Amino acid sequence: MALPTDTYETFDAKGLREDLSDIIYAIDSTETPFMMMAGRETASGIKHEWQVDQLSAAAANAQIEGDDPSINAAVPTVRVSNHCQISSKTVAVTGTLEAVDKAGRESELSYQLAKRSKELKRDIEHTCVGVNNSAVARTNDGAAAGEAASVSAFFDTALAGSGTLLGTHQSRSGSTEGGWSGSLFAATAGTPALRALLESDLKSVIQGAWTNGGNPSVVMTGPFNKTVISSFTGNSTRFDKGEDKRLTASIDVYVSDFGEHTVVANRFQATNQVFAFTPELWSLAYLRDFRQHALSKTGDSEKRQLLCEWTIVGRNQSGNGVVDDLTAS
């Protein structure tokens, strides 16, 4: 076959419009499982405080008739705290970029603000469960930003200095626990020997949290250890559903001797930890909820800042558990 002489084709034509789709495709995850699980409350200062307490252990209790009883000693509550952290994202868009005709979005400023909003929530989720952060008090000279202690900082054997409260049930191979120091929640990594997640370890921390009074109905893990949980022997029988040709090879609800536990994979969680959470014992406290404001106009551009000021509240550490120092592959 040959092209006839003087046939006019697309390679010679001028003024052809670009074939550029008006859809912008992004696959980045915006799910924030811990933030969705935790409750919300309001902070009124840059250091948010609360109290934790517990009942005395159950014991034999039989009194003689006519007894003149001794008084049971009262144990004071423990006052704990976390520092508020300012998290923000900014964007600046020139007037020209906002004015030109664009594919996939009408307003570049609105598009960038929508992206930054999702990124801000991802950053907060990462701070909650993706790192081992200690609480940091802000300084009056601006040299240090306030930082919230991450979830991992709340896990220790007891509230240091109290001598009364039950500790978090945990399984570690050598990482150093932090917990409440008497003035702040601290997290220290130590030098652990990483090991594989065992079903017995998870069952142990669930049992410990339940014994302490919790109801650890959520098991939260990184992606790799989600697959490990799905291979536990408790799930050894998988069903090949002939009617829809699906093979069930995962665990979304793990059933232990202490109830049902929803297994949640979190892309932003530290890969070496598996948490057993009692959801009602966690919340995020907001001094300033998510907001947007314009920054000073210093030229031919529009500048915006997205911001929130927040901290993590572990309402009582004892009803939760952690399996730590795990391999991630």
C-alpha positions in Angstrom: 0.0 0.0 0.0 1.1 3.6 -0.7 -0.1 7.0 0.1 -1.3 8.8 -3.0 0.6 11.9 -4.1 -0.5 15.2 -2.5 -2.7 13.5 0.1 -3.1 15.9 3.0 -2.4 14.1 6.3 -2.3 15.0 10.0 1.5 15.4 9.9 1.2 18.3 7.5 -1.8 20.0 9.1 -1.6 23.0 11.5 -3.9 24.0 14.3 -4.8 20.5 15.5 -6.0 20.5 19.1 -4.2 18.5 21.8 -6.0 15.4 23.0 -5.5 16.1 26.7 -8.0 14.5 29.1 -9.8 16.6 31.6 -9.3 13.9 34.2 -6.2 13.9 36.5 -5.5 10.4 37.8 -3.9 9.9 41.2 -3.6 6.7 43.2 -2.2 8.0 46.4 -4.0 6.7 49.5 -6.0 9.2 51.6 -7.2 6.7 54.1 -6.2 7.6 57.7 -7.4 4.6 59.8 -6.2 5.8 63.2 -7.7 9.3 62.8 -10.9 7.7 61.7 -10.9 5.3 64.7 -10.0 7.9 67.4 -12.5 10.2 68.9 -12.3 14.0 68.8 -12.1 16.5 71.7 -11.2 20.1 72.2 -7.9 21.4 73.7 -7.9 24.8 75.4 -4.1 25.2 75.8 -0.8 24.3 74.2 -0.3 21.6 76.8 -3.4 19.3 77.0 -3.8 17.4 80.3 -6.1 14.7 81.5 -6.3 12.2 84.4 -6.1 8.4 84.5 -7.2 6.1 87.3 -8.1 2.5 88.0 -10.0 0.4 90.6 -8.2 -1.6 93.2 -7.7 -5.3 92.4 -10.6 -7.6 93.2 -10.0 -9.4 96.5 -11.7 -11.5 99.2 -14.2 -9.4 101.1 -15.8 -10.8 104.2 -16.4 -8.8 107.3 -17.4 -9.9 110.8 -20.7 -8.9 112.3 -20.4 -5.7 114.3 -16.9 -4.9 112.9 -15.5 -1.4 113.3 -13.9 -1.2 109.8 -10.7 0.4 108.9 -10.7 3.0 106.2 -9.6 2.0 102.7 -6.8 4.2 101.6 -7.7 6.5 98.6 -5.2 6.5 95.7 -5.1 9.7 93.8 -5.5 10.0 90.1 -2.4 10.4 87.8 -2.4 13.6 85.9 -0.8 13.2 82.4 -0.4 15.5 79.4 0.7 15.8 75.7 1.9 18.9 73.9 0.0 20.4 70.9 1.7 20.3 67.6 1.1 22.8 64.7 0.9 21.0 61.3 0.5 23.0 58.1 0.7 23.0 54.3 1.1 26.1 52.1 0.6 26.9 48.4 1.3 29.9 46.2 -0.2 30.2 42.7 0.6 33.1 40.3 -2.2 35.2 38.9 -1.2 34.1 35.4 -1.5 30.4 36.2 -4.9 31.0 37.8 -6.0 32.8 34.6 -4.9 30.5 31.8 -7.0 27.7 30.5 -6.1 24.4 32.1 -6.9 20.8 31.6 -8.4 18.8 34.5 -9.1 21.7 36.8 -10.6 25.1 36.5 -8.8 26.7 39.4 -5.2 25.8 40.1 -5.4 27.3 43.6 -8.4 25.2 44.5 -6.8 22.1 43.0 -3.6 22.6 45.0 -5.5 23.3 48.2 -7.4 20.1 47.8 -4.1 18.2 47.4 -2.5 19.9 50.4 -5.6 19.1 52.6 -5.2 15.4 51.9 -1.4 15.6 52.4 -1.9 17.3 55.8 -4.1 14.5 57.1 -1.6 11.9 55.9 1.2 13.8 57.8 -0.9 13.7 61.0 -1.6 10.0 60.6 2.1 9.4 60.0 2.9 11.3 63.2 0.3 9.3 65.2 1.4 5.8 64.2 4.3 6.0 61.8 7.1 7.3 64.1 8.3 7.0 67.7 7.9 10.6 68.8 8.4 11.9 72.3 6.4 15.0 73.4 8.4 18.2 73.0 7.4 21.5 74.6 7.7 24.5 72.4 10.1 27.3 73.4 9.4 31.0 73.6 12.3 31.9 71.3 11.0 29.8 68.4 14.0 27.5 68.5 11.8 24.4 69.0 8.4 23.6 67.7 5.9 21.8 70.0 5.6 18.1 69.1 2.9 15.6 70.2 4.0 12.3 71.6 3.1 9.6 69.1 1.0 6.6 70.0 4.0 4.4 70.6 5.1 6.7 73.5 2.0 5.6 75.5 3.1 2.0 75.7 5.1 1.1 78.9 4.9 -1.3 81.8 3.5 1.3 84.2 3.1 5.0 84.5 6.5 5.9 85.8 6.4 7.4 89.3 2.9 6.4 90.0 3.5 2.9 91.2 -0.2 2.1 91.0 -1.5 2.0 87.5 -1.4 -1.1 85.3 0.9 -1.0 82.4 0.2 -1.7 78.8 0.5 -5.3 77.8 3.3 -5.6 75.3 5.6 -8.0 73.5 9.1 -6.6 72.7 12.4 -8.1 71.8 14.7 -5.4 73.1 13.4 -2.0 72.2 13.4 0.4 75.2 10.0 1.4 76.5 9.4 5.0 77.3 6.0 6.0 78.5 5.1 8.6 81.1 8.2 10.1 82.7 6.4 12.2 85.3 6.4 15.2 83.0 5.8 13.9 79.4 5.3 10.8 77.3 8.5 9.7 75.7 9.4 7.1 73.1 12.8 5.5 72.7 13.7 2.9 70.1 16.5 1.0 71.8 18.4 -1.7 69.9 15.9 -4.5 69.4 16.5 -7.8 67.5 13.7 -7.9 64.9 11.6 -11.0 64.9 8.6 -12.4 63.0 5.1 -11.8 64.2 3.7 -14.8 66.0 0.0 -15.5 66.6 0.9 -16.3 70.2 2.3 -12.8 70.7 -0.8 -11.1 69.3 -3.1 -13.3 71.5 -0.9 -12.5 74.5 -1.3 -8.7 74.1 -5.0 -9.0 73.4 -5.4 -11.0 76.6 -3.4 -8.5 78.6 -5.4 -5.5 77.4 -8.7 -7.4 78.1 -7.5 -8.4 81.5 -6.7 -4.8 82.3 -10.3 -3.8 81.5 -10.0 -2.9 77.8 -11.9 -4.2 74.8 -9.2 -4.2 72.1 -11.6 -4.5 69.1 -9.2 -3.1 66.5 -5.8 -4.7 65.5 -3.9 -2.1 63.4 -0.9 -3.1 61.4 1.3 -2.2 58.4 0.7 -4.0 55.1 3.3 -6.8 55.5 2.2 -7.9 58.9 -1.4 -7.8 57.7 -0.4 -10.6 55.4 1.2 -12.4 58.3 -2.0 -12.3 60.3 -3.9 -13.7 57.3 -1.6 -16.7 57.5 -2.2 -17.5 61.2 -3.3 -21.1 61.8 -6.6 -19.9 63.1 -7.4 -19.1 59.5 -6.1 -22.4 58.1 -9.4 -23.3 56.5 -10.1 -21.1 53.5 -13.2 -21.4 51.4 -13.3 -21.5 47.7 -16.6 -19.9 46.8 -17.6 -21.7 43.6 -20.5 -19.3 42.9 -18.2 -16.3 42.4 -14.8 -18.0 41.9 -13.3 -16.2 44.9 -10.7 -17.7 47.2 -10.8 -16.2 50.7 -7.2 -15.9 51.8 -7.3 -13.0 54.3 -8.4 -12.1 57.8 -10.4 -9.0 58.2 -11.9 -10.0 61.6 -9.7 -12.1 63.9 -11.6 -14.0 66.6 -9.8 -14.6 69.8 -10.9 -16.0 73.2 -11.7 -12.3 74.1 -13.9 -11.3 71.3 -13.8 -10.2 67.7 -11.0 -7.8 66.5 -11.2 -5.9 63.2 -7.8 -6.2 61.5 -7.0 -2.9 59.8 -4.0 -2.3 57.5 -2.5 1.1 57.7 -0.2 2.4 55.0 1.3 5.0 57.3 1.9 2.9 60.3 5.4 1.9 61.4 6.1 -1.5 59.8 7.6 -3.0 63.0 4.6 -2.6 65.2 1.1 -4.2 65.6 -1.3 -2.4 67.9 -4.3 -3.8 69.7 -6.5 -0.8 70.3 -9.5 -0.1 72.4 -10.9 2.7 70.2 -12.7 4.6 72.9 -9.4 5.0 74.8 -7.9 7.2 72.0 -8.8 10.7 70.7 -7.3 13.6 68.9 -7.6 16.9 70.8 -7.7 20.0 68.6 -6.7 23.5 69.8 -7.3 24.8 66.3 -9.3 22.5 64.0 -8.4 22.2 60.3 -8.6 25.7 58.7 -7.4 27.7 55.7 -6.3 31.3 55.6 -4.7 33.7 53.1 -1.1 34.7 53.6 0.1 38.3 53.0 0.0 39.3 49.4 3.5 40.3 48.4 3.3 40.1 44.6 1.3 38.7 41.7 0.3 35.5 43.4 -2.2 34.1 45.8 -0.8 32.4 48.9 -2.7 30.1 51.3 -1.9 28.1 54.4 -3.8 25.1 55.7 -3.3 24.5 59.4 -4.4 22.6 62.4 -3.1 22.5 66.0 -3.6 19.2 67.7 -2.4 16.4 70.0 -2.9 12.8 70.8 -4.8 11.7 73.9 -4.3 8.2 75.2 -7.2 8.2 77.7 -5.9 5.2 79.6 -2.9 3.1 78.4 -3.8 -0.1 80.2 -6.6 -1.2 77.9 -4.3 -1.4 74.8 -1.4 -3.6 73.7 1.5 -3.6 71.2 3.6 -6.3 69.6 6.9 -4.5 68.7 10.2 -5.1 67.0 8.8 -7.0 64.1 10.3 -7.7 60.7 8.7 -5.9 57.8 9.5 -8.4 55.0 
